[in-house]
Amino acid sequence: MSTIHPSNGRLRLLGQPTGRSRETTVLALALIFAMVVAWGCLLAVAPARAQSAEAAVGSQPGEENRSVEPLAENDVIPSTNLLSIVKDGGTLMLPILACSVILLLFVFERSISLRRGRVIPRPFVKKFLHQLREGALDRGEALGLCEANRSVVSDVFAAAIKKWGRPAVEVEQAILDAGERASNGLRRYLRLLNGVATVCPLLGLLGTVVGMITAFNNIATADAMGRPELLAGGISQALLTTAAGLSVAIPALIAYMFFISRVDRLVMDIDALGQEIVSIISAEADIAPAKKTSRKKAA
């Protein structure tokens, strides 16, 4: 009969690299890169808008014949920063910026909480199933191990162990109920990511509509006939909110789809492990404690 050394096996398993941790790191870096690129695009658009605004100011009526002098080498190129972009975009840029902060916080929180080693710790699962198959655990000992581990899969195992020796239907129903509760816990905060992906484009669109209304009102109340550059400047300023909303919504949607697929994989793995528990402890199976008792009597 094969034996297992818990300490050596645990060290060996913990030393193996896990692909889920690499996926989490790649996702976090990809989201940060996407948001940096998006805000960098806004920073790149802003200098061009500043140059067009200066050109519009310089082309006042009656100044068409003014000679244009080239920029000196020491002249500063018009530029802007993130704070000025938020200020130019209007008040609706503030909730979009807040959504980006919330997105980063909960992406890192879910990246830590949905690690496979935290949800389904491989050393515990392998040792627990091996001891059940070998008849080295009774109902109380198995339940104590599950309560001591305090992971998602151990909660599902504990629900099954409480039905030890019952028909397979009852054990499976206990696993299904515990798995549904575990699934709800794993999906926590994912609706928030979906909400950010849905609300941010709407906030950007609303900011653009408000900015367009303001731009047309300014043109209507000013002597701006024959000066389309003023309208172009107002429209470019209004479109900043749409660009900012999409810059936050796209990474949020990517994160939501990634975490949903990860939760689905974890739930499927937990269900497969639960079926192994059913085949070991149900009334229809060869119950391990009976084997253990027979060995003790023989000794």
N, C-alpha and C positions, 0 to 999 in steps of 0.2 A: 504493500500500500504506500502510495506516495505521501510524503509529508511536506509541510510548508513552514518555513521559518518567517514569522511575521516581521521581525526587525530587518532581516536581510532583504526580504521581498519588498518591504516598504521603501528601503533606501534605494533599491534598484528601480522601482517604479517611479519614485519621486525624481530620480535623476534623469529619467527619459524626457526629452523635449516634447512639449505638447503643441500640436498644431493650432488648437483653439486660442492659446495665449498669443501666438504669432498673428492670428487673424484679428484679435482684439487690438494689438499694437498697430497693425497695418490700417485698420479702420480708423483709429484715433488720429493717426498721422495723415490719412487721406482726407478726413473731415477738416482738420486744421489747415491742410494745404489748400483745400477747396475754398474755405472761407478767406484765407489770406489772398488767394488769387482773385476772388470776387471783389473783396474790398480794394485790392490793388488796381483792378479795372476801374473802379470808381475814382481812385486817386489819379489814374491816367487820364480819365475823361475830364476831370476838373480843370487841369491846366489849359486844355484846348478851349473849354468853355470860358475861362478867364481871358484868354487871348481874343476870342471872338467878342467878348463884352468890351474889351478895351478898343477893339477895332470899331465897334458900334459907337462908342463914345467919341472916337476920333473923327468919325464921318458925320459931323454935324452939318446942317444946311449952310451953304455959303463957304464951306471949307474944302470943296472938292479940289481946288487948285493948289492946296497946301502940299509942299514937297514932303515926301516921306523919307526920313533919314534912316539908314541902317542902324541896327543896334550895335552899340559899342561892345568890345570884348568883355568889359567888366560889368555890363548891365545884367541884372538878375532876371532870369526867365520866370514868368509868372507861374506860380505853383500854389498848392493848397495842401491841407492836411485833413485827417479824418474828422476832427472837430469842426472844421469849417464846412465839410460836406454835410455833416449832420445838421449844422445850423442852416445851410442853404436849402436842405431838403424839407425843412419845416418841422412842425411839432410831431408829425406822424413818424418821423425818423426815430424818435425816442422809444416808442413801443417796439419797433423793429430791432433796435439795438438791444433792448431788454430781452427780446426773444432769442437773439443770438447768444447772449450770456446764459440764459436758461438752457438752450440747446447744448452748449458745451458742458455745463454742469451735469445734466442728466445722461449725456452720452458717456461721460467718464464713470458715472455711478452705475449705469447698466453694463458697461464693459467689465467692471469689477464684479458685479453681482451675478452675471451670466457666464462667468468662467466655468468651463467644464469641470475643473478640479474642485470647484466650490459646490457645484450642483450635484455632480456624480463623482465623488472621490474614488478613483480607481483602486487604491490600496484597500480601502474599507470594503468595497463591493466584492473584490476578488477573495479577500480573506473571509468575509461573511458567507458568501455562497459556498466556498470550499468547506468551511466548517459545518454548514447545514448538510451538505451532501455526505460528509463523513460521519454525521451523527454526533459531532462534538458539542453541540449546543442543544439545550432544551428551550422551552418556551420563555421562561424567565430570563435566562442568559441572553437569548437573542433579542428580547425586548430591551434589556439593559444596554446592549451594544448599540442598538438603534437610537435610544434616547441619549446616549453619551456622544454619538457622532454629530447630531444636530445639523444634518444636511437635508436637502430636499429629498433625495432618494432614500435616506434613512427614515424620513417621515412616512413615505409610501411603504417601505418594508415593515415599519412598526404597525401600520394599519393591517397589513396582511398577517403578521405574527399574532395579532390579537384574535384572529380567526383560525388559529392553529388547530388542525384536526377536523375542521368543518368541511362540508362539501365544497368542491371546486367552484361552484357557482357563487357561494357566499364569499369565498376568498377573493375571487375576481371582482365581485361587486365592491368589496372594501378597497381593493386596489384602484378601481375606477373612480370611486368617490375621493380617495386621497389624491389620486393623480389630477383630478379636476381642480381641487383646491391648490395643488402645487402649480398647475398651469396658470391659474389666476394670479398667483404670486409672482411667477416668472414674467408675466405680461404687465406687471405693474409699471407705471410711468410711460409705457409705450404709446398709449393714447395721447399723452402730452406731446410726444415727438410728432405724432400725426397731426395734432392740433396746430403745432408751430408750422408744419409744412403746408397746412391749409390756410391759416390765418395770415401769414406774412405776405403772400402775394396779394391778398385782398387789401391789407393795409397799404401796400405799395400802390395799388390801383387807386385806392381812395385818396392817397396823397397826391397822385398825379392829377386826378380830377379836380381836387381842390386847387392845386397849383395852376392848372389850365384856366379855371374860373378866375383866379386872381390875376393871371397874366392878361386875359381878355378884358377884364374890368379896368386894369391899369391903362391898356391901350385905348379903350373907349373913352376914358376920362382925360387922357392926355392928347396933346397935339402930335400924334404919331402917324399920320397918314403918309404913305410912301416910305415908311421906315420899317421894313419887315425884320430887320435885325433885332428890334426890341421884342417882337413876338417870338423869334427863334431863341433868344436868351431866356425868356420866360418858360418856353416849352422844355428846353434842356434842363432848366432848374427843376421843373415839375417831374421830369422823368427820373430824377435821382431816386425818388422813393420806390418806384417800380424796380429799378436795378437793385436797390438795397433789399427789398422784399424777396426777390428771386435769389439773391446771394445767400440768404438765410434759409429759404424754403428748400432749395435743392439739396444741400447737405442734410437737412432734417429728414427729407424723404428717403435719401440713401440710408441714413442710420435706422429709420423705422423699418425699412424692408430687410436690412441686414439682421436686426434683432428679432424680427418676427420669424425669419427663417431659422435662426439659431434656436429660438424657443421651440419651434416645431421639431427640430432634430433632437433636442433634449427630451421632449415629451415622448417621442417615439422610442428613444433609448430606455427611458424609465419604464415604459410599458413592456418592452421586451424583457427587461430584468424582472419585472413583476410576474410575467408568465413563468419565468424560471422558478420563482418562489412558489407559485401555485403548484407546479409539478413536484415540488419537494414536500410541502407541508399539508397539502389537502388530504382529505379522507380517502380519496381514490388512489393516492400515491403510497409508496412504501415509506412510512413515516420514520424519520431518522431516530427519534428517541427510542423506538422499539428495538432497533438494531443496537443502540447503545446499551439498553437494559439487558439484552440477551448476551452481550459480550461480558457485562459485569457478572451475570449469573454463571456464565461458563468459567470465569476466572475464580 
